[in-house]
């Protein structure tokens, strides 16, 4: 935002508008991605605790590990 402010002060209004819109859109997308990761992580944690998946030996013994790895995958997908 400071670069956009300097560009606007120097008279480069097109560049200032472009930078400002890009920064604001990037912030909104980052906030939406963060919320999506939290919601999907919660849904996955809930899914590992319901009847069909809860009965699996892998889930019974390694639920925390599975949740951490799934969270990590969701974060990487949000970054991409």
PESULMO-V440079 format. One record per backbone hydrogen bond with DSSP energy under -0.5 kcal/mol. CO is the residue of the C=O (numbers start at 1). NH is the residue of the N-H. Records with the same first field share a line. If there is no record, write none. Layout:
CO=NH / NH
This chain:
1=5
2=6
3=7
4=8
5=9
6=10
7=12
8=11
11=13
12=16
13=17
14=18
15=19
16=20
17=21
18=22
19=23
20=24
21=25
22=26
23=27
24=28
25=29
26=30
27=31
28=32
29=33
30=34
31=35
32=36
33=37
34=38
35=39
36=40
37=41
38=42
39=43
40=44
41=45
42=46
43=47
44=48
46=49 / 50
47=50
50=54
51=55
53=56
56=60
57=61
58=62
59=63
62=66
63=67
64=68
65=69
66=70
67=71
68=72
69=73
70=74
71=75
72=76
73=77
74=78
75=79
76=80
